[in-house]
Amino acid sequence: MLPFLLVVLIVVAIVWWAANRRNLTRNERLYLRRRGYAPALAERLDTGPPANRDARLLDLIRSLGDVTPYSRQRAAEELARMCAEGRRDERMLPALIAALEEDADASVRAAAALALGNLGDVRAIDALNRAVQEDESLHARAAATRALKALGPETRDDLRAQAAADQ
C-alpha cells in the first residue's frame, strides 16, 4: 500500500508541476519582442503583417519612458536606426531631448545623443552642447560629441556665429 501511495503522490506532483508551468501567451511574446527581451523567441514568432510605421514610431517614443533602462536604450537605438535609414520624424525630437537631459542611465543618454545626431535637427544642438559640457558620464559625453560632429560643419559654423552674437 505504501509504494502505491508513493507512486500516486509522485504522479500528482508531476501533474501539478506541469499544470502550473505557465507558457507565455502570443501577446506576451510580442510585447517582449517589441521591448527587445526575447530575440531568439522573436525569430520563431509569426507576427503577422508589418506594423504601421506611425504606430511603430509612437510605440518607440513611448518606450523612451519605459521602466527598464534596457527598454529605453533599445528604443533610442531603434529611433537612431530609423533616422539613419531616412525615416526621420520631428516627433522624435522632444522625446529624444528629454531622454538625453533627464534619463538617469548613461547608456540611454548616449543612445539618445546618437539618435539626435542621426535625426539631423539643429534644434538639438543646445541639448547636445549641454550634454558635452555637463554630463557626468564619459560615454554620454562622447556620444554627444559624435552627434554634434554628425550634424555637420554648417551647424558648427552656426554655433560659432551664435556664440559670437551672444558675446
PADOFI-123289 format. One record per residue: residue in one letter; x, y, z negated of N, C-alpha, C in turn. Coordinates in steps of 0.02 Angstrom, whole numbers, padded with zeros to 5 digits, always signed. Last residue first. Layout:
% residues N
aXYZXYZXYZ
...
***
This chain:
% residues 167
q+01400+04358+01369+01451+04393+01330+01451+04464+01349
d+01306+04312+01458+01287+04315+01388+01336+04355+01347
a+01378+04310+01576+01324+04359+01571+01302+04367+01498
a+01463+04204+01552+01492+04270+01562+01439+04324+01554
a+01370+04101+01546+01410+04116+01486+01441+04186+01492
q+01323+04102+01678+01277+04117+01624+01314+04135+01560
a+01439+04066+01745+01409+04132+01759+01361+04152+01703
r+01457+03938+01693+01509+03990+01682+01479+04060+01692
l+01341+03877+01740+01353+03883+01668+01404+03937+01653
d+01361+03882+01877+01304+03917+01849+01313+03927+01774
d+01469+03796+01882+01479+03866+01902+01422+03908+01874
r+01405+03679+01845+01458+03705+01801+01472+03778+01818
t+01322+03665+01955+01291+03678+01889+01343+03703+01840
e+01415+03642+02055+01372+03701+02059+01338+03716+01993
p+01475+03520+02024+01512+03582+02012+01468+03644+02015
g+01361+03403+01940+01397+03434+01996+01430+03499+01980
l+01306+03314+01856+01262+03367+01880+01296+03408+01934
a+01411+03238+01815+01366+03210+01867+01320+03263+01895
k+01461+03314+01712+01501+03307+01773+01458+03281+01831
l+01359+03292+01619+01371+03360+01644+01412+03358+01709
a+01378+03155+01600+01315+03179+01629+01323+03250+01656
r+01502+03152+01539+01494+03121+01605+01431+03145+01639
t+01464+03217+01420+01515+03247+01464+01510+03218+01534
a+01375+03123+01368+01350+03190+01385+01399+03226+01431
a+01464+03019+01345+01409+03009+01394+01381+03076+01415
a+01544+03076+01247+01574+03056+01311+01520+03047+01364
r+01450+03090+01145+01482+03149+01173+01513+03134+01241
a+01419+02955+01119+01366+03000+01145+01397+03063+01175
h+01545+02912+01073+01512+02879+01129+01460+02924+01161
l+01568+02988+00961+01612+02996+01020+01580+02967+01082
s+01443+03064+00867+01465+03002+00899+01509+03017+00960
e+01396+03186+00827+01448+03155+00787+01476+03091+00818
d+01370+03324+00935+01355+03254+00918+01412+03223+00880
e+01408+03455+00973+01385+03442+00905+01374+03369+00886
q+01456+03467+01106+01486+03506+01053+01469+03481+00983
v+01378+03381+01182+01451+03378+01188+01484+03413+01128
a+01250+03423+01145+01272+03355+01128+01348+03350+01131
r+01248+03550+01201+01243+03543+01128+01267+03474+01106
n+01255+03511+01336+01310+03550+01306+01308+03546+01230
l+01130+03448+01348+01192+03409+01357+01252+03445+01327
a+01045+03556+01328+01043+03499+01282+01106+03457+01287
d+01081+03634+01440+01088+03660+01371+01090+03603+01320
i+01050+03550+01550+01118+03571+01537+01128+03595+01465
a+00923+03520+01589+00953+03477+01538+01022+03500+01516
r+00890+03596+01696+00861+03616+01631+00889+03574+01574
v+00939+03537+01808+00983+03586+01775+00954+03610+01708
d+00925+03368+01838+00887+03428+01824+00930+03476+01783
g+00973+03239+01863+00997+03295+01903+00959+03360+01893
l+00960+03109+01821+00899+03146+01838+00917+03207+01880
n+01086+03072+01784+01058+03043+01845+00996+03080+01868
g+01094+03146+01665+01142+03158+01719+01116+03131+01785
l+00993+03085+01593+00986+03156+01611+01034+03174+01666
a+01050+02959+01577+00988+02966+01615+00977+03038+01637
l+01157+02992+01494+01170+02967+01562+01108+02971+01606
a+01082+03031+01381+01127+03078+01415+01142+03056+01486
a+01020+02911+01347+00979+02968+01367+01021+03020+01404
a+01131+02836+01311+01091+02814+01368+01047+02871+01393
a+01170+02910+01197+01215+02903+01255+01177+02883+01317
r+01060+02894+01114+01078+02961+01136+01124+02958+01197
v+01068+02756+01096+01009+02784+01128+01025+02854+01154
s+01187+02746+01028+01181+02713+01093+01121+02738+01131
a+01161+02814+00908+01207+02843+00956+01202+02810+01025
d+01006+02841+00833+01052+02791+00859+01096+02820+00914
a+00915+02941+00806+00966+02926+00756+01019+02878+00781
d+00864+03068+00920+00869+02997+00903+00926+02986+00854
e+00863+03203+00958+00831+03183+00895+00842+03111+00875
e+00925+03232+01081+00934+03277+01024+00912+03248+00958
l+00893+03127+01168+00962+03150+01161+00972+03190+01097
a+00754+03122+01157+00794+03064+01136+00867+03084+01125
a+00722+03247+01210+00704+03232+01140+00745+03173+01115
i+00768+03226+01340+00799+03278+01299+00784+03266+01226
l+00678+03126+01379+00749+03112+01376+00787+03163+01334
a+00556+03195+01373+00566+03135+01331+00640+03119+01325
p+00573+03300+01468+00562+03314+01397+00576+03255+01351
l+00604+03219+01593+00648+03268+01563+00634+03281+01488
m+00506+03141+01650+00559+03108+01611+00597+03158+01569
r+00429+03219+01729+00401+03199+01665+00451+03164+01621
e+00493+03230+01850+00508+03282+01799+00475+03267+01732
d+00571+03092+01916+00507+03122+01899+00520+03172+01843
r+00654+02995+02041+00655+03046+01988+00585+03074+01978
r+00706+02880+02113+00636+02885+02089+00634+02933+02029
g+00834+02854+02152+00798+02907+02186+00725+02915+02164
e+00909+02769+02081+00878+02741+02141+00837+02793+02179
a+00939+02846+01973+00993+02830+02018+00966+02801+02084
c+00814+02845+01909+00841+02908+01936+00896+02894+01988
m+00810+02711+01869+00758+02737+01915+00783+02802+01948
r+00917+02709+01781+00919+02667+01842+00868+02692+01893
a+00869+02792+01681+00929+02811+01717+00934+02772+01783
l+00762+02713+01639+00748+02778+01668+00809+02803+01708
e+00837+02607+01586+00793+02594+01643+00773+02660+01677
e+00900+02672+01480+00941+02643+01534+00898+02630+01596
a+00789+02705+01402+00830+02758+01430+00873+02732+01487
a+00746+02575+01370+00701+02620+01407+00741+02676+01439
r+00855+02526+01298+00836+02493+01361+00791+02538+01403
q+00847+02612+01187+00906+02613+01231+00889+02583+01298
r+00725+02573+01132+00734+02643+01155+00794+02648+01203
s+00753+02440+01101+00700+02456+01149+00708+02527+01176
y+00854+02460+01005+00869+02422+01066+00816+02437+01120
p+00792+02525+00900+00840+02562+00941+00855+02526+01007
t+00617+02502+00877+00684+02473+00878+00731+02513+00923
v+00501+02580+00896+00529+02570+00829+00601+02547+00832
d+00496+02700+01032+00485+02635+01002+00520+02629+00934
g+00506+02810+01112+00487+02821+01042+00474+02756+01005
l+00531+02762+01235+00584+02802+01205+00568+02819+01132
s+00413+02707+01277+00461+02663+01243+00519+02701+01213
r+00353+02810+01347+00326+02792+01282+00375+02749+01242
i+00432+02799+01461+00434+02861+01422+00407+02848+01352
l+00391+02672+01504+00461+02684+01485+00468+02747+01443
d+00256+02698+01532+00274+02647+01482+00346+02657+01458
l+00269+02791+01635+00238+02812+01571+00253+02762+01516
l+00328+02707+01733+00362+02767+01709+00334+02788+01641
r+00226+02613+01751+00292+02591+01727+00330+02650+01698
a+00125+02694+01802+00114+02659+01738+00181+02636+01709
d+00185+02732+01921+00168+02782+01872+00157+02751+01803
r+00195+02610+01988+00256+02648+01969+00242+02699+01915
n+00104+02470+01936+00101+02536+01966+00162+02575+01942
a+00187+02312+01942+00150+02365+01906+00153+02430+01946
p+00163+02180+02061+00204+02230+02027+00161+02285+01996
p+00059+02038+02018+00079+02092+02062+00121+02144+02025
g+00132+01914+01906+00079+01939+01950+00104+01996+01993
t+00227+01854+01832+00198+01916+01806+00145+01945+01850
d+00268+01707+01778+00237+01734+01838+00199+01796+01816
l+00422+01677+01696+00353+01700+01695+00330+01721+01765
r+00554+01649+01700+00508+01593+01708+00436+01615+01713
e+00615+01769+01673+00627+01739+01738+00578+01682+01752
a+00582+01792+01541+00552+01833+01592+00560+01803+01661
l+00663+01708+01468+00593+01693+01471+00560+01731+01528
a+00781+01777+01481+00778+01709+01507+00705+01688+01515
p+00751+01901+01417+00766+01899+01488+00762+01829+01518
a+00672+01961+01301+00673+01891+01322+00690+01885+01396
y+00673+02097+01270+00694+02049+01220+00704+01978+01246
g+00626+02205+01343+00694+02183+01353+00718+02130+01305
r+00499+02248+01347+00541+02279+01297+00613+02255+01301
r+00446+02162+01442+00448+02234+01456+00494+02271+01408
r+00457+02042+01372+00496+02051+01433+00502+02126+01448
l+00366+02061+01268+00437+02051+01252+00480+02063+01314
y+00249+02070+01347+00270+02126+01304+00344+02121+01288
l+00245+01942+01402+00253+02000+01446+00276+02061+01406
r+00226+01866+01286+00286+01855+01326+00299+01915+01372
e+00101+01914+01247+00159+01924+01203+00224+01915+01242
n+00024+01871+01355+00030+01943+01342+00090+01957+01296
r+00033+01732+01340+00061+01764+01400+00071+01839+01388
t+00082+01691+01171+00033+01698+01225+00066+01732+01284
l+00198+01578+01102+00181+01645+01120+00128+01644+01175
n+00151+01451+00987+00179+01470+01051+00157+01541+01067
r+00184+01398+00828+00146+01447+00867+00183+01463+00931
r+00158+01258+00742+00207+01291+00785+00169+01336+00832
n+00053+01193+00682+00070+01260+00657+00126+01294+00697
a+00048+01070+00741-00009+01114+00750+00008+01185+00729
a+00169+01014+00699+00158+01025+00771+00101+01074+00782
w+00146+01005+00560+00202+01045+00586+00191+01062+00659
w+00037+00916+00557+00030+00983+00530+00084+01029+00557
v+00097+00802+00613+00040+00834+00647+00031+00905+00622
i+00194+00777+00514+00214+00791+00583+00158+00825+00621
a+00113+00754+00402+00162+00809+00401+00184+00827+00472
v+00043+00641+00445+00006+00702+00430+00054+00762+00431
v+00150+00550+00452+00112+00567+00512+00073+00632+00502
i+00188+00547+00316+00236+00570+00367+00200+00590+00431
l+00071+00493+00260+00096+00558+00239+00145+00587+00290
v+00069+00368+00322+00015+00414+00333+00037+00485+00315
v+00187+00314+00267+00182+00322+00339+00127+00372+00356
l+00148+00311+00131+00207+00349+00152+00206+00363+00227
l+00041+00224+00134+00030+00293+00114+00089+00338+00135
f+00112+00106+00171+00059+00132+00214+00045+00206+00198
p+00198+00086+00063+00226+00102+00129+00174+00131+00177
l+00097+00063-00038+00140+00120-00042+00173+00136+00026
m+00041-00059+00000+00000+00000+00000+00043+00063+00000
***
